[in-house]
Amino acid sequence: MGQPLRVLLVEDSEDDALLLALMLKQGGYDLTSERVDTPESMRAALDRQSWDMVVSDYVMPRFSGLAALRILQEKQLDLPFIIVSGHIGEETAVAAMKAGAHDYLMKDRLARLVPAVERELREADVRRAKHLAEERRRVAVEQLGLSETRFRLLVDQAPLSMQVLSPDGKTVQVNHAWQRMWGLEFGEVQGKAISEVSEALASELVGYMRTAFSGEMVTVPPLKYAPHRGDYAGRELWTRSIIYPVKHPDGTICEVVLIQEDITERKQAEEALRKAHDELEMRVKERTADLADAYRELQQAVEERTRLEHELLEITEKERHRLGLDLHDDLGQRLTGMALMMKALEVKLAKKKLPEASDAKKLHALVDQAINHAHGLAHDLASLDSQEEDISLALKALAKRAKEMFLIACRFRRSGDNASLPSTTVRQLYKIAQEAVTNGVKHGKAKEVQLALANSGEHLVMTVKNDGFPFPDLKDQSPGMGLRIMRYRANVIGASLDVRANGGEGTVVTCSLPITAGNGAAAVQESAVRA
């Protein structure tokens, strides 16, 4: 298949158009053609598709070759335009060529048609390539101009100070930020070295500039200046700089650019932050010292309170022991003497067969009851400590003794593993339970008391319940001495104590002691040692 060729034939003779098409096909072209013979049909054909060339007759009844050429030029189409005519003079041909036709042929010499088409196609390619190159050059020039304009605007309006130096160290450009920073106009520094512009600037940057002019980019650490002009006249100026060489493609340096960032506000903020940090550290140290002093005072107060609690408990124990001995040695003996006297009186009255003998017998019985009760109270007051080292056994013994002494129903129940506790802890728990039982019977008039001990692995909870009178509301009054002593005892071993009404009947006393899994005494060792 030949070379594709699209030809618009401007011809009024269909036979001549067919002849032209035949010649082009014989010339080896894969031809696509259309015949037009009016301006309207030509314009429609040009709008409908693109063409590789136009072959036109010169003279036609309703059209002409020059008119067809003008239509092509109006549409600004650079297509080869060849005139083929049966009769055309030399002057007419010259005029057609001047008007823009590319070639002309006589219809009786169509052998030149194919070579002329080949030549014009080649020249059209050359023209298109030339036009494309010119367009590209024009676009490149415009883009270069735009790039230069953008670069100039970018440099001038950049917030960073920029100074461009030639390879010999002369200033060739500065931007507005540089002029504001140093208070100099471009005309004052153009063509001058940095040392001529600012000795302070040159002395700080001389080593870095030497490295940059050798071809390496340099990052300059923060430097402080004291400009005499510009925005920072009379104030300190902090900058952070970058100096980089601009190189030609062959590696030679064409320019060196000094970029300086104004970091004065940042430095001032860092300095203010450092001062604030130092002040904060000083205040923290002072506050820490105050807190340490307060902690030591609080610790001393806690230790003093603990010591006073221990002394109070010891005094209480000693006083109760003394009262127990007084009941046993003094009141007990006196009651015993009264009982003997009442018995003697009963015998005398009985011998005389007086009716008062029965009254004397009743009095003797009442005195015996008082003696037994006094002996029980004396034993309870004088023998306060349990001899058991196991809290479960101690509470079990307490339940048995309360049952015998007060003639009430009292039982003990344990759940969970047994806890191994220090003897001091066992003693304080026992005293709390003993006080709770005694208060429940004496003040609550209880007929039944339940003691319970539960080990959850984290807490050892001792509970004393009774069915007596409910515990009174102490919101508006101070607790009694007994309750305060119970709380002191709980505090000594690190436990918590709660006393409240058991619903609508009786009272429940709960003492919770923290322990650790695997070592029941670990959590109370320190408190127990202090106790």
Stockholm file with secondary structure:
# STOCKHOLM 1.0

chainA/1-531         MGQPLRVLLVEDSEDDALLLALMLKQGGYDLTSERVDTPESMRAALDRQSWDMVVSDYVMPRFSGLAALRILQEKQLDLPFIIVSGHIGEETAVAAMKAGAHDYLMKDRLARLVPAVERELREADVRRAKHLAEERRRVAVEQLGLSETRFRLLVDQAPLSMQVLSPDGKTVQVNHAWQRMWGLEFGEVQGKAISEVSEALASELVGYMRTAFSGEMVTVPPLKYAPHRGDYAGRELWTRSIIYPVKHPDGTICEVVLIQEDITERKQAEEALRKAHDELEMRVKERTADLADAYRELQQAVEERTRLEHELLEITEKERHRLGLDLHDDLGQRLTGMALMMKALEVKLAKKKLPEASDAKKLHALVDQAINHAHGLAHDLASLDSQEEDISLALKALAKRAKEMFLIACRFRRSGDNASLPSTTVRQLYKIAQEAVTNGVKHGKAKEVQLALANSGEHLVMTVKNDGFPFPDLKDQSPGMGLRIMRYRANVIGASLDVRANGGEGTVVTCSLPITAGNGAAAVQESAVRA
#=GR chainA/1-531 SS CCEEEEEEEECSCHHHHHHHHHHHHHTTEEEEEEEECSHHHHHHHHHHSCCSEEEECSBCSSCBHHHHHHHHHHTTCCCCEEEEESSCCHHHHHHHHHHTCCEEEEGGGGGGHHHHHHHHHHHHHHHHHHHHHHHHHHHHHHHHHHHHHHHHHHHHHCSSEEEEECTTSCEEEECHHHHHHHTCCHHHHTTCCHHHHCHHHHHHHHHHHHHHHTTCCEEEEEEEECCSSSTTTTSCEEEEEEEEEEECTTSCEEEEEEEEEECHHHHHHHHHHHHHHHHHHHHHHHHHHHHHHHHHHHHHHHHHHHHHHHHHHHHHHHHHHHHHHHIIIIIHHHHHHHHHHHHHHHHHHHHTTCTHHHHHHHHHHHHHHHHHHHHHHHHHHHCCSCCCSSHHHHHHHHHHHHHHHHCCEEEEEEESCCCCCCHHHHHHHHHHHHHHHHHHHHTTCCSEEEEEEEECSSEEEEEEEESSSCCCCCTTSCCCHHHHHHHHHHHHTTCEEEEEECTTSSEEEEEEEECBTTBTTGGGHHHHHHC
#=GC SS_cons         CCEEEEEEEECSCHHHHHHHHHHHHHTTEEEEEEEECSHHHHHHHHHHSCCSEEEECSBCSSCBHHHHHHHHHHTTCCCCEEEEESSCCHHHHHHHHHHTCCEEEEGGGGGGHHHHHHHHHHHHHHHHHHHHHHHHHHHHHHHHHHHHHHHHHHHHHCSSEEEEECTTSCEEEECHHHHHHHTCCHHHHTTCCHHHHCHHHHHHHHHHHHHHHTTCCEEEEEEEECCSSSTTTTSCEEEEEEEEEEECTTSCEEEEEEEEEECHHHHHHHHHHHHHHHHHHHHHHHHHHHHHHHHHHHHHHHHHHHHHHHHHHHHHHHHHHHHHHHIIIIIHHHHHHHHHHHHHHHHHHHHTTCTHHHHHHHHHHHHHHHHHHHHHHHHHHHCCSCCCSSHHHHHHHHHHHHHHHHCCEEEEEEESCCCCCCHHHHHHHHHHHHHHHHHHHHTTCCSEEEEEEEECSSEEEEEEEESSSCCCCCTTSCCCHHHHHHHHHHHHTTCEEEEEECTTSSEEEEEEEECBTTBTTGGGHHHHHHC
//
